Amino acid sequence: MDNHSYLYFELSLFLPKHKPLNQELQRLFDNLEADRHSLLDKVRPLSTEQFNRAAPGTWSVSQILSHLITAEKISRLYMNKKILGIREAGDTGIWEEIKMVVIKLSQRLPFKFKAPKVVVENTLSYVEFTQLALAWGDERAELRKLLETFSEPQIKKKIYRHVHAGRLNIQHALIFFREHYIHHWPQIKRLL
């Protein structure tokens, strides 16, 4: 074993071990992570002043990203609670799939939506990029842990609650997280 291989072996002993996910949950999570890494790579070069600059009545890059993190965290905390009673949760069906089409459409069109009160009240302020990037990474690690708890029969259970669409499943939650990012991307892009 060469030095490089040995070092990797030594480090791998300390890395967290992940349980395999359902294939579709893994694909959706990987898409979320690819978007997060790509976005952070684009934002990383901003100075602290640029990261926090906002015109009157608009959000800064920091505020937009903080909003995305908080929306995901509040949803995850809700799902952590609901998974305890997942056996009693109903299954999603065609009606929830129709709702997801409407949600996707709403996020892709240039409409403005008022952030839910619970998200606004719980959004933290991250002045420094590094602080925000670490917080988002921690939140995604917690999301990954939640995803690892889902068995195949639980994938379609109504465990996620969207503010307008109501109860949806875990796949819908991951799809919405990505659509939420896509919705805010033009706003972020204007500030880069």
C-alpha positions as CSV (number, residue, x, y, z in Angstrom):
1,M,0.0,0.0,0.0
2,D,1.6,3.3,-1.0
3,N,1.6,6.4,1.3
4,H,-1.4,8.0,-0.5
5,S,-3.5,4.9,-0.2
6,Y,-2.5,4.4,3.4
7,L,-3.4,8.0,4.3
8,Y,-6.8,7.7,2.6
9,F,-7.4,4.4,4.5
10,E,-6.5,6.2,7.8
11,L,-8.7,9.1,7.1
12,S,-11.6,6.9,6.0
13,L,-11.7,5.4,9.5
14,F,-12.9,8.8,10.7
15,L,-15.3,9.8,8.0
16,P,-19.0,9.3,8.7
17,K,-20.5,6.2,7.2
18,H,-23.7,6.7,5.2
19,K,-26.4,4.1,4.9
20,P,-27.5,3.6,1.3
21,L,-30.5,5.6,0.2
22,N,-33.4,4.7,-2.0
23,Q,-32.2,5.3,-5.6
24,E,-34.6,8.2,-6.2
25,L,-33.8,9.9,-2.9
26,Q,-30.1,9.6,-3.7
27,R,-30.6,11.1,-7.1
28,L,-32.6,14.0,-5.7
29,F,-30.2,14.6,-2.9
30,D,-27.2,14.5,-5.3
31,N,-28.9,17.2,-7.4
32,L,-29.5,19.4,-4.4
33,E,-25.9,19.0,-3.4
34,A,-24.6,19.7,-6.9
35,D,-26.6,22.9,-6.9
36,R,-25.4,23.9,-3.5
37,H,-21.8,23.4,-4.3
38,S,-22.1,25.2,-7.7
39,L,-23.8,28.2,-6.0
40,L,-21.3,28.4,-3.2
41,D,-18.5,28.3,-5.8
42,K,-20.1,31.3,-7.5
43,V,-20.6,33.2,-4.3
44,R,-17.2,32.4,-2.6
45,P,-15.3,35.1,-4.5
46,L,-17.6,37.9,-3.3
47,S,-16.1,40.3,-0.7
48,T,-17.9,40.5,2.7
49,E,-19.4,43.8,1.5
50,Q,-20.7,42.4,-1.7
51,F,-22.0,39.3,0.1
52,N,-24.1,41.6,2.3
53,R,-25.0,44.4,-0.1
54,A,-28.7,45.0,-0.8
55,A,-30.6,47.8,-2.5
56,P,-33.5,49.2,-0.4
57,G,-36.4,46.7,-0.4
58,T,-34.3,43.8,-1.7
59,W,-32.3,41.0,-0.1
60,S,-28.5,40.5,-0.2
61,V,-26.9,37.3,-1.4
62,S,-26.4,36.5,2.3
63,Q,-30.1,37.0,3.1
64,I,-31.2,34.9,0.1
65,L,-29.0,32.0,1.0
66,S,-30.0,32.3,4.7
67,H,-33.6,32.1,3.6
68,L,-32.9,28.9,1.6
69,I,-31.1,27.3,4.6
70,T,-33.9,28.2,7.0
71,A,-36.7,27.0,4.7
72,E,-34.9,23.6,4.4
73,K,-34.2,23.4,8.1
74,I,-37.8,24.2,9.2
75,S,-39.0,21.6,6.7
76,R,-36.5,19.0,8.0
77,L,-37.4,19.6,11.6
78,Y,-41.1,19.1,10.8
79,M,-40.3,15.9,8.9
80,N,-38.1,14.7,11.8
81,K,-41.2,15.0,14.1
82,K,-43.6,13.5,11.6
83,I,-41.5,10.5,10.8
84,L,-42.1,9.3,14.4
85,G,-45.7,8.7,13.4
86,I,-45.1,7.7,9.8
87,R,-47.2,4.5,10.0
88,E,-50.3,6.6,10.5
89,A,-49.5,9.0,7.6
90,G,-51.4,8.4,4.4
91,D,-49.8,7.8,1.0
92,T,-49.5,10.5,-1.7
93,G,-51.2,9.9,-5.1
94,I,-52.2,11.6,-8.3
95,W,-53.5,14.7,-6.5
96,E,-50.2,15.4,-4.9
97,E,-48.4,14.9,-8.2
98,I,-50.7,17.5,-9.7
99,K,-49.9,19.9,-6.8
100,M,-46.1,19.4,-7.6
101,V,-46.6,20.4,-11.2
102,V,-48.3,23.6,-10.0
103,I,-45.5,24.2,-7.4
104,K,-42.8,23.7,-10.0
105,L,-44.6,26.1,-12.4
106,S,-45.0,28.7,-9.6
107,Q,-41.3,28.5,-8.8
108,R,-40.2,28.8,-12.4
109,L,-42.3,31.9,-13.2
110,P,-41.1,35.3,-12.1
111,F,-43.7,35.8,-9.4
112,K,-42.8,37.1,-6.0
113,F,-44.1,35.3,-2.9
114,K,-44.1,36.4,0.7
115,A,-41.9,34.2,2.8
116,P,-43.8,32.2,5.4
117,K,-43.8,33.9,8.8
118,V,-42.1,31.0,10.5
119,V,-39.2,31.2,8.0
120,V,-38.8,34.9,8.4
121,E,-38.9,34.7,12.2
122,N,-36.3,32.0,12.3
123,T,-33.9,33.1,9.6
124,L,-30.4,33.7,11.0
125,S,-28.0,36.3,9.7
126,Y,-24.7,35.2,8.3
127,V,-22.3,38.1,7.7
128,E,-19.4,35.9,6.6
129,F,-19.5,33.5,3.7
130,T,-17.6,30.8,5.5
131,Q,-20.1,30.8,8.4
132,L,-23.0,30.4,6.0
133,A,-21.3,27.7,4.0
134,L,-20.6,25.7,7.1
135,A,-24.2,26.1,8.4
136,W,-25.6,25.0,5.0
137,G,-23.3,22.0,5.0
138,D,-24.4,21.0,8.5
139,E,-28.0,21.3,7.5
140,R,-27.5,19.1,4.5
141,A,-25.8,16.5,6.7
142,E,-28.9,16.5,8.9
143,L,-31.1,16.2,5.9
144,R,-29.0,13.2,4.7
145,K,-29.4,11.6,8.1
146,L,-33.2,12.0,7.8
147,L,-33.2,10.5,4.3
148,E,-31.4,7.4,5.7
149,T,-34.3,6.6,8.0
150,F,-36.8,6.1,5.1
151,S,-37.6,2.6,4.1
152,E,-39.0,1.8,0.7
153,P,-42.6,1.7,1.8
154,Q,-42.3,5.1,3.5
155,I,-41.2,7.0,0.4
156,K,-44.8,7.9,-0.6
157,K,-46.0,8.8,2.9
158,K,-47.3,12.3,3.5
159,I,-44.6,13.5,5.8
160,Y,-43.7,17.0,4.3
161,R,-45.9,20.0,4.6
162,H,-45.7,22.7,2.0
163,V,-47.1,26.1,3.0
164,H,-49.6,26.2,0.1
165,A,-49.8,22.6,-1.2
166,G,-50.3,20.9,2.1
167,R,-49.0,17.4,2.9
168,L,-46.6,15.8,0.4
169,N,-44.0,13.1,0.5
170,I,-40.2,13.1,1.0
171,Q,-39.5,13.1,-2.7
172,H,-41.7,16.1,-3.1
173,A,-39.8,17.9,-0.3
174,L,-36.5,17.4,-2.1
175,I,-38.0,18.5,-5.4
176,F,-39.3,21.6,-3.8
177,F,-36.0,22.5,-2.1
178,R,-34.4,22.4,-5.6
179,E,-37.3,24.4,-7.2
180,H,-37.0,27.0,-4.3
181,Y,-33.3,27.4,-5.2
182,I,-34.2,27.7,-8.9
183,H,-36.8,30.4,-8.0
184,H,-34.2,32.5,-6.2
185,W,-31.3,32.0,-8.7
186,P,-32.2,35.0,-10.9
187,Q,-32.2,37.2,-7.8
188,I,-28.8,35.9,-6.7
189,K,-27.4,36.1,-10.3
190,R,-28.3,39.8,-10.4
191,L,-26.1,40.4,-7.3
192,L,-23.0,38.5,-8.5
